[in-house]
Amino acid sequence: MRKGFLFIQLIALFFVISSCIQHEIIPAPTSTVDLNCNFVGYVNGTQTELTQNVLGYNAKPENIKYIYAAPLLSRMIYTSEIKSTYQSQSFKISFGAHLWDATVATEPTLTMFNDFHSTNSGIALPFKDFATMVNATPAVNGIQVEYTDNNGVLWKSKETDPGQTATFTILNQDSDNTGDYSIFECTFSCLVWTYDVQLEEDVSIQINNAKFRGWFKR
């Protein structure tokens, strides 16, 4: 009789212990967008290459909004810059202007974002100064290239230079829990300019056969 009672106690103890065990909950895997950036091209005759995770380089996207009161459409400029945390040399692409009605949405929707980039993929795009992208009427899409050299001097493309070319190719459009992305490759050749204090005039250098892979973020 005592053995039977002890057996019942052991079974009860087993269920009590089992109920106290916390089972590990394994979260479902989350997908992430594959983001890679690099630049290769000739800058003033010297082959230049910047690669993600080498010498601290990575891409930094930034959106610049210009909100206008109705009935004017607001404008978004998308930028992507490959830069380093401790190297001066960098390249930046500004692309726009994307028009949308800010009275309806505070920023372009995902569909608008994807459509704007995909419809401009694979076609020759004109060079435009940043101010032209923002203020031109009617709006004309275009790009501006900015280059920062090893001495920290900033050089910019101009829309008036003849013979310069630029083409975007959208490689992928995807989203994850960090945001919505349009991954691109831009090939271009152009002059970039800066003001020389000693000469008291603008001077230029040539960028040829450049290819910049990066991404824009909504």
SEDO-16925 format. One record per atom (N, C-alpha, C, O): x negated, z, y negated; residue in one letter. Coordinates in steps of 0.02 Angstrom, whole numbers, plus 50000, padded with zeros to 5 digits. Each point is the difference from the previous one (the first is absolute). Example, Ala and Ser with C-alpha at 12.3 -4.5 7.8 and 13.67 -1.06 7.14 Angstrom:
2
493405039050284A
500455000049941A
499555000049940A
499485003350001A
500704993149946S
499585000349941S
500395003749945S
499755000849945S
% end
This chain:
218
499585000050060M
500425000049940M
499565000049938M
500144996449951M
499335007750050R
499545000449943R
499634993449991R
499874997849944R
499954999050114K
499654993649995K
500464994849968K
499774996049959K
500875004050058G
500464995149971G
500085001149926G
500034995149962G
499995011250016F
500065001549929F
499384997849962F
500054997449944F
499365003650087L
499374997949968L
499984992549993L
499754997449950L
500504999050100F
500014992749999F
500434997549942F
499824995349964F
500765008050027I
500444998149945I
499675001349932I
500084996049954I
499545009550041Q
499655001549938Q
499474994749984Q
499914997949943Q
499734999950109L
499484994949991L
500304993449976L
499724996649957L
500855001650072I
500344993849979I
500225000549927I
499924995349962I
500365010450020A
500235001049930A
499414999649952A
500054997149946A
499385006050074L
499404999949958L
499744993049992L
499774998249946L
500274997750106F
499774993149998F
500404996049948F
499714996249960F
500955004750040F
500424996349953F
499895002349928F
500034996049954F
499835010450037V
499865002649933V
499364997049973V
499984997849942V
499495002050101I
499364997249979I
500074992649986I
499734997449951I
500644999050092S
500094992849992S
500354998449934S
499834995149966S
500655009150016S
500384998649938S
499575001249939S
500174997549946S
499285006350060C
499575001549943C
499454994849989C
499694999849947C
500194995950102I
499484994949994I
500214994749950I
500544997150007I
499045001649943Q
500154995049950Q
499714993250024Q
499404999250008Q
501044996150003H
499794993450023H
499734996049941H
500305000049946H
499154996550064E
499694995949948E
500444993949986E
500214996550045E
499925002449891I
500394994249979I
499524994849973I
499665001149950I
500314993350084I
499544994649980I
500384995249954I
500494996950021I
499295002549915P
500364995649954P
499944992750021P
499514998050031P
501004998249952A
499994992950015A
499454996649959A
499895001849942A
499774993350087P
499464996649964P
500274996449939P
500544997150002P
499075003149942T
500204996549940T
499544994049989T
499395000550008T
500904993949974S
499604994049988S
499725000149929S
500335002549954S
499074995050037T
499694999649935T
499794992849987T
499814996350046T
500235001649891V
499814993349981V
499244999450003V
499645004449975V
500114990250054D
499284998850006D
499764997249933D
500134994249984D
499515009849978L
499774998149934L
499244999150001L
499635004750013L
500154989249973N
499294998549997N
499854996049937N
500394995749980N
499045005749989C
499814996449939C
499274998050003C
499585003450031C
500274991149937N
499314997849991N
499974994549948N
500494996749984N
498925002349989F
499874994649953F
499364996650020F
499515003350019F
500484990049976V
499394996250010V
500034994149953V
500524996849993V
498925001749975G
499984994349954G
499334999949964G
499565004250011G
500364990849946Y
499384999349961Y
500135002049928Y
500444997349966Y
499185007650011V
500075002549932V
499354998449962V
499475002750015V
500604992949936N
499414997849962N
499454997450046N
499415001149988N
500814995350066G
499534997050047G
499765004450056G
499654997750045G
500545008749954T
499785004850052T
500585001550046T
500555001949978T
499344997350088Q
500535001650047Q
500135007549999Q
499545004150004Q
501094997649991T
500215007049994T
500525001650053T
500464996050011T
499485009750021E
500485002050051E
500155007449993E
499545004149998E
501104997549999L
500235007049998L
500475000950059L
500454996050010L
499455009350028T
500385001050062T
500295007050003T
499675004949982T
500944995550041Q
500345006550006Q
499595004850043Q
499744998250052Q
500225008049924N
499655005550034N
499254999150003N
499665003750035N
500064991649928V
499284999149992V
499835001749928V
500274997049954V
499275007750036L
499795002249933L
500605002749960L
500014999649939L
500485003250096G
500565003249967G
500544995349974G
500425002149961G
499584991550061Y
500494995249974Y
500675000550036Y
500055001150060Y
500474997949900N
500694999650026N
500424996549946N
499784999249943N
500824998850076A
500444996749952A
500445005249966A
500235004850032A
499894994349904K
500435004449961K
500544995749967K
499854996549951K
500775003750074P
500554996349967P
500305004149944P
500025006250003P
500234990349946E
500335003549945E
500524995249970E
499874994149992E
500715008649991N
500534996149968N
500085002349928N
500015006049986N
500054989149969I
500085001449929I
500684997449978I
500114993950002I
500335010649977K
500684998149983K
500084999449924K
499745004149962K
500634990850018Y
500204999249930Y
500774999750000Y
500294995050021Y
500025010349954I
500725000550001I
500284997649933I
499795002449947I
500684992950057Y
500324997449939Y
500755001450003Y
500305000350054Y
500005000549888A
500715001249996A
500384993650014A
499774994549982A
500825006150049A
500424994250014A
500184996549934A
500095003349949A
499954990050052P
500024995850060P
499324997550023P
499974995850046P
499495006649924L
499334997850022L
499845002850069L
500175005750015L
499504990350025L
499795002250066L
499345003749994L
499564998249960L
500375007150079S
499375003850002S
499494996350043S
500174995450038S
499205006749956R
499464996350034R
499545004850036R
499835005449976R
499964992550083M
499535003850041M
499374995950010M
500034994250019M
499395008949969I
499364997050014I
499715003750060I
499935006149999I
499904990150054Y
499695002950059Y
499244999249996Y
499764994549984Y
499885010750031T
499284999550001T
499725002950065T
500305004450031T
499134992949989S
499645002650058S
499264999549984S
499754994749981S
499905010850027E
499295000249983E
499605002750059E
500175005150029E
499304991349989I
499545002650050I
499435003449963I
499634996849963I
500325009750046K
499525003949962K
499725005750043K
500275001550053K
499195001449924S
499665005350036S
500045006549963S
500095000249939S
499855005350098T
500005006649969T
499345001549965T
499965004549959T
499504991750058Y
499365001449969Y
499584993849984Y
499415000749982Y
500884993350025Q
499674993949978Q
500384997049941Q
500615000549998Q
499044996549955S
500334997349940S
500354993450013S
500534998749972S
499184997150070Q
500264993250009Q
500695000050032Q
500135003450049Q
500334992749921S
500694999650025S
500324993549979S
499774996649954S
500795001650080F
500404994149983F
500735002149999F
500235003950042F
500134993349909K
500705001749992K
500414993749987K
499814995849959K
500755003750076I
500474994549990I
500645002949970I
500295004750026I
499934992349918S
500655001749971S
500464993950009S
499814994449986S
500805006950039F
500454994550018F
500705001749974F
500265005550010F
500044989749957G
500685001049974G
500204994049957G
499664994950003G
500865005549959A
500405006149994A
500644999450041A
500344994949999A
499815010450038H
500615000350040H
500565002649956H
499975005549973H
500554990450019L
500565001949957L
500565003250041L
500154997950056L
500155007349915W
500585003150031W
500405003849948W
499755001449945W
500875000250072D
500455003449954D
499935007650010D
500255002750049D
499425000649905A
499885007250006A
500635004149989A
500005006050014A
500554990949961T
500625003749993T
500365000650067T
500455004150008T
499344991850041V
500295000250067V
499575004250047V
500265003950040V
499084995349956A
499545003750043A
499385001849960A
499774996149958A
499965009950053T
499435002349962T
499374996050016T
499525000149961T
500474996550096E
499454995650019E
500274994750047E
500545001050028E
499104993549982P
500244994950046P
500135002950070P
499625004150025P
500924993650007T
500165002150067T
499494997150049T
499604995749982T
500425006750080L
499544997550051L
500104992550011L
499514996350007L
501115001549995T
500144992950009T
499714995949942T
499704994850010T
500405007649929M
499734996649941M
499244999950002M
499694994949985M
500015010750034F
499275000550005F
499734995050050F
499534996349985F
500765003450074N
499774995450052N
500104992849979N
499574995750011N
501015002849960D
500164993149981D
499534997649945D
499784994250002D
500075010049950F
499564998049945F
499324997950026F
499734994949978F
500005009050067H
499334998450026H
500014994150048H
499564995749998H
500945004050046S
500014994650049S
500134993349967S
499734994950023S
500685004849924T
500134993649967T
499404997549960T
499964994149983T
499575010450002N
499394998049965N
499414999150047N
499434999249978N
500705001050087S
499474999450049S
499864992650015S
500464996050008S
498895002349995G
499814993350020G
500044994749947G
499934994150014G
500195007949923I
500034995249946I
499475001849948I
499815005849993I
499954989249971A
499505001249947A
500325003949943A
500534998049975A
499165007350004L
500265004249946L
499554999349939L
499394999750006L
500925000149935P
499604999449939P
499685006649982P
500255005450017P
499194994349947F
499715006049970F
500365001549936F
500124995549959F
500055010850032K
500345002349939K
499675006449976K
499805004350040K
500154996349894D
499785006449972D
500555005150012D
500594998450004D
499215007950001F
500485005350016F
500585000149951F
500575000850020F
499284998349915A
500535000349950A
500504994350010A
500595000949987A
499164993350036T
500454994450011T
500485001450058T
500594998349996T
499155004950056M
500435001850057M
500585004549977M
500564999450025M
499295005049928V
500505004949979V
500504997049951V
500595001550003V
499164994349951N
500414998149942N
500234992850000N
500414998149957N
499364997750089A
500164992849997A
500754998950008A
500335003250040A
499934992149921T
500704997950004T
500034992449998T
499804997149950T
500444999650103P
500235003050062P
499415002750041P
499434998049989P
500725006550056A
499475003250040A
499664994950045A
500324995750030A
499025004949974V
499604995750044V
499575004550044V
499655004449974V
500384994650091N
499595004050045N
499274998049994N
499844994249988N
499725010650020G
499294998549996G
499585006050021G
500275005350015G
499084993749987I
499545005450019I
499455000849948I
499864995349962I
499855010550037Q
499395001249961Q
499505003650045Q
500195004550038Q
499184993549957V
499475003050040V
499575004349954V
499824998049945V
500035008050078E
499545004549964E
499435001950047E
500105001750058E
499304998149914Y
499405001650039Y
499605005249961Y
499864999149941Y
499965006350093T
499565005149971T
499334999450035T
499965000650061T
499504998349901D
499344998950030D
499655006550016D
500275005549990D
499124993950035N
499625006050021N
499825004649942N
499835005850011N
500224991649928N
499855004149941N
500635003049969N
499975003249948N
500604995750085G
500625002649974G
500324995849946G
500475002349967G
499284991650022V
500274995549949V
500604996350028V
499984997350056V
500575002649906L
500624996850022L
500034992849975L
499904998649941L
500244996750106W
500084992949986W
500704997950019W
500275002250051W
500054993349907K
500684997850014K
500064992549997K
499664996749960K
500785000550082S
500154992949997S
500434998549939S
500325004549972S
499684989150007K
500424997849944K
500444994250024K
499794996050042K
500815003649930E
500464994850021E
499814993249972E
500254994950024E
499315004849926T
499844993749967T
499434996250034T
499874994349981T
499795008750067D
499444996650032D
500244994450045D
500455001150041D
499274992849955P
500214994650043P
499685000550069P
499475003050008P
500864994150042G
499704999250066G
500025006150045G
499754999750056G
500545005849922Q
500015005950043Q
500614999850046Q
500534997349981Q
499405005450078T
500524999650051T
500115006750033T
499555004250004T
501084996950019A
500175006150037A
500594998650044A
500494996849980A
499485005650083T
500554999350047T
500085006550039T
499525002750026T
501104999749976F
500175005750041F
500264997750068F
500354994950005F
499485008850047T
500314999150065T
500235006950023T
499595004650008T
501064996150003I
500265006450025I
499895000350075I
500264995950037I
499365009049985L
499835000850070L
500515004150039L
500134998750058L
500175006249907N
500495004350034N
500385004049948N
499735001749947N
500904999850069Q
500405004649959Q
500295005250047Q
500364998450047Q
499485007949939D
500195005250047D
500085006649963D
499815000749942D
500495004150092S
500145006649970S
499835005450051S
500044999050060S
499775006849914D
499945006150041D
500205005949956D
500294999049947D
499575007150076N
500245005849962N
499615001249936N
500155004749963N
499344991150023T
499635000649937T
500234994949948T
499825000649942T
500574994450079G
500244995149951G
500114993150028G
499964999050061G
500174996349895D
500124993050017D
499424995849974D
499785000949943D
499974994650099Y
499384996549984Y
500084992450008Y
500374997650043Y
499284998849915S
499924992850007S
499244998750004S
499645000649950S
500134997650109I
499294999150013I
499834992749986I
500334995550026I
499165003349935F
499854993249977F
499264998350007F
499575004450009F
500304989249986E
499334997449992E
500024995249941E
500404995449999E
499175005749953C
499984995849940C
499324996649996C
499485003350000C
500534990049997T
499384996249990T
500004997449928T
500514997749975T
498915002749993F
499984997949930F
499284998349979F
499525002250030F
500444993849918S
499384998649964S
500175000049926S
500504997049979S
499095006449980C
500165000549929C
499395002549962C
499515002450029C
500534997149905L
499555003549956L
500285006849983L
500615000949997L
498965004049993V
500205006549974V
499575001549938V
499414998249997V
500905005249955W
499705000749934W
499935007249979W
500395004350021W
499104997149937T
499935006449966T
499694998849932T
499724994749987T
500345010249969Y
499724999449933Y
499295002849999Y
499895005750018Y
499634990249961D
499305001949995D
499885002749930D
500034996349951D
499815010150044V
499925003249935V
499394997149963V
500034998949940V
499434999750096Q
499394997549968Q
500104992949975Q
499794998349944Q
500534997450096L
500134993249979L
500594999449953L
500084995049965L
500355010350036E
500605000149960E
500464994250017E
500284996749955E
499805002050109E
500444994850024E
500195001250073E
499675003950035E
500854992849988D
500205000450070D
499514996050043D
499814994449982D
500015008450074V
499574996650049V
500365000150067V
500425004250013V
499394991050031S
500364999450063S
499524999450058S
499424998249992S
500835003350068I
499664998650063I
500514996750046I
500605000649990I
499154995850060Q
500444996350046Q
500105003850065Q
499535002750028Q
501094997449995I
500165002350067I
500244994050040I
500474996649980I
499205002050076N
500164994150040N
500185001950072N
499735004850028N
500734991350002N
500165000650071N
500145007350020N
499765002350051N
500615001149907A
500155007050012A
500615000750045A
500474996149996A
499525009050045K
500565001650044K
500105007649999K
499565003750021K
501024998349956F
500165007249993F
500605001450044F
500544997449989F
499365006950060R
500555002350043R
500175007249979R
499575004349997R
501074996849989G
500235006649979G
500755000650010G
500294996550042G
500025007849920W
500725000850007W
500305002549934W
499685003549961W
500964994650030F
500415002749947F
500485005050031F
500214999250058F
499975006049905K
500455005150024K
500615000349954K
499935000049939K
500675000350091R
500615000349959R
500055006849964R
500485001249964R
% end
